[in-house]
Amino acid sequence: MSPDSHTFIFLNAFLINNFVLAMFLGLCPFLGVSGKVKTAWNMGLAVIFVMLVSSVCAYVINHLLVRYQLEFLRLICYIAVIASAVQLVEMFVKKFSPALFRVLGIFLPLITTNCAILGLALFQTNRDYNFTQCLAFSFGAGAGFTLALVLMAGLREKLELADIPDTVTQAALSLMIAGMLSLTFMGFAGLGG
């Protein structure tokens, strides 16, 4: 499989170099919203949407900045686009699902400061992806982020039913699970070639 193929780019972002479990980007929502599978799934969908919008906008912005030799403005432009996309998602969720808006709480606006979103824009720019490759990369990264959230939430829901020693706090247990998931995903590193 060619490293420039859309399938490879998607799988690379989804499994091999998963933003959360291999690159450790976006840990705040990963640990904060992964208490229930339904909440994690909805947060994952919001992140996928923001990643897709940010990726498309970053591609267009980068093209314009390179054309006018203003590459030094990349970072501030990307941050403005990400903040706008998150505001769009926040308004949509608040209007159409107030219960979900309350459940996600502070973690929904914190997508703006999620380093995975900014990392996506910077990675695709540095790798010189074309437009369709940017879409494959952003969808793969968003799907990988969602996978990590849902896996963590599923494990945490199962552990609520387990008899856990008092010496292990909820936070420590969450970090141990995250570490084991990360080690598991590191097994995919060999697929990258």
GIBEL-V593297 format. One line per field, one symbol per residue. psi: psi as a letter, one per 20 degrees, with the letter a starting at -180 (. if undefined). A space follows every 10 residues. Layout:
psi->???
This chain:
psi->ppiiqhgggg hghggglphg ihilpkhghg hhjkhqgggg ghhghghggh ggghgghhgg gggghghjlk hijgghgggg gggghhhggg ggghgimhgh ghghcihgii hgjoihghhg ghghghilqa ghhgggghhg gghhgggggg gggghhghih iqopqhiorg gggghggggg gghghihihi ii.
